Structure formats: C-alpha cells, structure tokens
Amino acid sequence: MKQCIYMIFGALLLFSCITPVSKENVQNKSLPSIKITYPDRDKLEDLFLSEIADSIRYIPLETRSKCLLTGVLTAAVSDKYFFIKQRYKLFQFSKEGKFIRQVGNEGRGPGEFLLRKFIINKSSIFLFPRKARFLEYDFNGNHIRTIKNNLISSDIEDMTSTNDCIVFCNAVRGDFIADAQKKDELVLYDPLQGKDIRKLKINYGIQKKKGTGHQKITGMQLLARNKESAYYKYIFNDTLYQVNKDGIVPKFILDFGKHQYSIDNAYTRGGKNLNKKLRDVITIASMTAFNNHFILSCTYHDDNDKLHPFICTLNINSLEVRYCKPFIINDIDGGPDVPGFMMENGIFPIEAGSLKNDSRYYHKRFPKEEDYYKKNFKFYTLFDTISENANPIIQRLFYNDTF
C-alpha cells in the first residue's frame, strides 16, 4: 500500500505548466522567520497519530454500479454526509457510507460539467468546473445557482471555505497567465452577499513567452483551513498569510535558504531540464493547519533526481520545527498509517484490496500483544469481511484540540 501512496506522492510533484515571475521574492522582514532545511534522513522522528487525533472511525462506502470508486480520490465531510470526488464526478454518501447520489452530471453538454475542485460549507456544495464560474448545489442535489464574475480566473489552483465564505487562489501559471494578469491572486468571496470581502493582489511581473515549455510544480499555491481562518502560501513568496473576514494578514516567513526553488527557473522546460533545476530544492506538496501546529508534507530533490519525502511540523507558538518520517504512525488502533499529505480533512479513503494484500495490518503485526488484538478485533474483522473489489473504506480521524 505504501508503495502505491509513494507513487501518488511522486506524481503530485510532477508538472504541467510553470509560473514565470519577477525576481523579487516578496518578504516582510519584520515577521517571525522559521528556517526549514533538509534533515538528516537517519534522524527523522516518528510522528504518532495519537499526538494529533483522539480516535478513528472506519466507514465502508456502499458499492453500487452507479458509484464505483477507483484511482485518486478527494474527500470531504459535512455534519451528515461524505462527498467523494473521482476525476470529474462528485458522489454523496451518508455518514454510515450509504450511497445517496451523484451531484450534477458529468459531461460537456448543456447542464453538464467536468468537475475540477469542490468545497462544502454548512448547507451548500460549491463546484468549480473551470470556465470562470462556481456551481452551487444544496445537499439534496439541487442546482441553486451559477456564480460567475470577474473575480474568478479560467482556472483556480486551490479552494477552501471559512466562515461560510469561499477562499480561492487563481492559477498564476502556464496557459492561464494571461487571464491571471487581470485577476487577484487570492480572493475571499462571500456567496451570500455576492461580493469579495478580501483580496490579495498579484505582486509578480507575470508574462508568458510563446514556444516556452511551461511547467507547474505541486505546491505552487497552497491553502489550508483551521476553524475561523484559512492560510495561504505561494512557492515564490516566503510569506505565509492568514485569511479571514478581518483581512489577509502575513503570519510568518518560511525560510528555505539555499533549498528555495529559484524564480530564475521560471522558463525551464520540462523533463530532465526541470529535474536539474529542482536538485537540492525543498518543495511543499501539502499544508495542514491545526490549533497549534502546521503539518507540511515536504519533498527534497537530491542530485540524482530522487525524491525524499518528509514531514515538517511547525509549532505556531514556539516556532519550533520538527522533522518526521513521511507516514504518521497509527498507534491508536494499529490500522493503516496516514501519509502526511492526506491530513487536511481528516479523511483518508483506503482501497479494500490494498489491505487484503498487506499482512502488516492483520494481527501478525502485534503477535505477542493479545490485549492489543482483542482491543482492535473489530478493525481486523472489518477488513477480513470486505471484498477486494469493494468501494474504499473511509478512515476518519477525530483530531484533538491540543495539537
């Protein structure tokens, strides 16, 4: 299973179009600065799930011909439902895993769309199918309205929600550069008022050269959410911003030093040329915000073009940095370990077949700990009784308030 996850992780860090920017790396020198470097791989610490979460629940998703889920999945949860995105489709399940419906219709015809991203708030689902628009649906699958205005670019890099508002960053890269020049880099949009509340202007001299092989590296624009705020980071800007109705405020500097991806590489073509530019560079694949910490899922690119993933935890109070192994060890119930880049929603879809072929997750993992096996008997019997061709099982984490 881990080999499959590493393949996904590696794919996340590969590319399609890049962002040419000016040579000014915007920083606020008065902000607290957190230095991040490449750690000694032999000294990476174990990060245990019990440090972050109090409990785990496993929910098998109903398997039906209308909702066969395979490949890379994106999941979100509301008070009553799970929402699972597979490629261009969005499926809705109950909290018990029962299939309810497909939200909207996939396709290119009238009333159809190819879903790129989605978020949920207390009562609505917001879908982004490109074409500079959001589609709002209610939890009964009804289309409420289409939101289209001059704030939304042809493509957005990431989106989240906070305070019932939509936070999205317009894609500042590749084929969307010309459109991005006319937009804001980051927007906090209130769908009830139908207007933007806060915006972050693009501070880079963006241009596109014809005939240039542009690339995108995962982690160029990152969003994370925690309670009443969202957080934003752009690869060419060392500043991490806090975003809420009060404003878009610089929080602190992430200083990668010599491992910073250089904006001088902006026009680098793909393949081996880009790999050379990434040597000795640290990139962030995902960012998760908790009450007192950030978890950055990072990758170091060595001189042989090999990727070395690791987790970096940041204590936002003490500014302490901790370097950990890329998988968070499940010491709560002995079930699957959790990759750092899957932490944001506390929801991790697990392929049933992957556990069937991995004896590590059976009681042999702790052959001498009879009490442990008895404690987790339900966990093991759950996976023993599920077909290898069944829909994934949702591993849901319930985070504590102290991490």
C-alpha positions, 0 to 999 in steps of 0.5 A, spaced: 500 500 500 505 504 501 508 503 495 502 505 491 501 512 496 509 513 494 507 513 487 501 518 488 506 522 492 511 522 486 506 524 481 503 530 485 510 533 484 510 532 477 508 538 472 504 541 467 505 548 466 510 553 470 509 560 473 514 565 470 515 571 475 519 577 477 525 576 481 523 579 487 521 574 492 516 578 496 518 578 504 516 582 510 522 582 514 519 584 520 515 577 521 517 571 525 522 567 520 522 559 521 528 556 517 526 549 514 532 545 511 533 538 509 534 533 515 538 528 516 534 522 513 537 517 519 534 522 524 527 523 522 522 522 528 516 518 528 510 522 528 504 518 532 497 519 530 495 519 537 499 526 538 494 529 533 487 525 533 483 522 539 480 516 535 478 513 528 472 511 525 472 506 519 466 507 514 465 502 508 462 506 502 456 502 499 458 499 492 453 500 487 454 500 479 452 507 479 458 509 484 464 505 483 470 508 486 477 507 483 484 511 482 485 518 486 480 520 490 478 527 494 474 527 500 470 531 504 465 531 510 459 535 512 455 534 519 451 528 515 454 526 509 461 524 505 462 527 498 467 523 494 470 526 488 473 521 482 476 525 476 470 529 474 464 526 478 462 528 485 458 522 489 454 523 496 454 518 501 451 518 508 455 518 514 454 510 515 457 510 507 450 509 504 450 511 497 445 517 496 447 520 489 451 523 484 451 531 484 450 534 477 452 530 471 458 529 468 459 531 461 460 537 456 453 538 454 448 543 456 447 542 464 453 538 464 460 539 467 467 536 468 468 537 475 475 540 477 475 542 485 469 542 490 468 545 497 462 544 502 460 549 507 454 548 512 448 547 507 451 548 500 456 544 495 460 549 491 463 546 484 468 549 480 468 546 473 473 551 470 470 556 465 470 562 470 464 560 474 462 556 481 456 551 481 452 551 487 448 545 489 444 544 496 445 537 499 439 534 496 442 535 489 439 541 487 442 546 482 441 553 486 445 557 482 451 559 477 456 564 480 460 567 475 464 574 475 470 577 474 473 575 480 474 568 478 480 566 473 479 560 467 482 556 472 483 556 480 489 552 483 486 551 490 479 552 494 477 552 501 471 555 505 471 559 512 466 562 515 461 560 510 465 564 505 469 561 499 477 562 499 480 561 492 487 562 489 487 563 481 492 559 477 498 564 476 501 559 471 502 556 464 496 557 459 492 561 464 497 567 465 494 571 461 487 571 464 491 571 471 494 578 469 487 581 470 485 577 476 487 577 484 491 572 486 487 570 492 480 572 493 475 571 499 468 571 496 462 571 500 456 567 496 451 570 500 452 577 499 455 576 492 461 580 493 469 579 495 470 581 502 478 580 501 483 580 496 490 579 495 493 582 489 498 579 484 505 582 486 509 578 480 511 581 473 507 575 470 508 574 462 508 568 458 513 567 452 510 563 446 514 556 444 516 556 452 515 549 455 511 551 461 511 547 467 507 547 474 510 544 480 505 541 486 505 546 491 505 552 487 499 555 491 497 552 497 491 553 502 489 550 508 483 551 513 483 551 521 476 553 524 475 561 523 481 562 518 484 559 512 492 560 510 495 561 504 502 560 501 505 561 494 512 557 492 515 564 490 513 568 496 516 566 503 510 569 506 505 565 509 498 569 510 492 568 514 485 569 511 479 571 514 473 576 514 478 581 518 483 581 512 489 577 509 494 578 514 502 575 513 503 570 519 510 568 518 516 567 513 518 560 511 525 560 510 528 555 505 535 558 504 539 555 499 533 549 498 528 555 495 526 553 488 529 559 484 524 564 480 530 564 475 527 557 473 521 560 471 522 558 463 525 551 464 522 546 460 520 540 462 523 533 463 530 532 465 531 540 464 526 541 470 529 535 474 536 539 474 533 545 476 529 542 482 536 538 485 537 540 492 530 544 492 525 543 498 518 543 495 511 543 499 506 538 496 501 539 502 499 544 508 495 542 514 493 547 519 491 545 526 490 549 533 497 549 534 501 546 529 502 546 521 503 539 518 507 540 511 508 534 507 515 536 504 519 533 498 527 534 497 530 533 490 537 530 491 542 530 485 540 524 482 533 526 481 530 522 487 525 524 491 525 524 499 519 525 502 518 528 509 514 531 514 515 538 517 511 540 523 511 547 525 509 549 532 505 556 531 507 558 538 514 556 539 516 556 532 519 550 533 520 545 527 520 538 527 522 533 522 518 526 521 518 520 517 513 521 511 507 516 514 504 518 521 504 512 525 497 509 527 498 507 534 491 508 536 488 502 533 494 499 529 490 500 522 493 503 516 498 509 517 496 516 514 501 519 509 502 526 511 499 529 505 492 526 506 491 530 513 487 536 511 480 533 512 481 528 516 479 523 511 483 518 508 479 513 503 483 506 503 482 501 497 479 494 500 484 490 496 490 494 498 489 491 505 487 484 503 494 484 500 498 487 506 499 482 512 502 488 516 495 490 518 492 483 520 494 481 527 501 478 525 503 485 526 502 485 534 503 477 535 505 477 542 500 483 544 493 479 545 490 485 549 492 489 543 488 484 538 482 483 542 482 491 543 482 492 535 478 485 533 473 489 530 478 493 525 481 486 523 474 483 522 472 489 518 477 488 513 477 480 513 469 481 511 470 486 505 471 484 498 477 486 494 473 489 489 469 493 494 468 501 494 474 504 499 473 504 506 473 511 509 478 512 515 476 518 519 480 521 524 477 525 530 483 530 531 484 533 538 484 540 540 491 540 543 495 539 537 
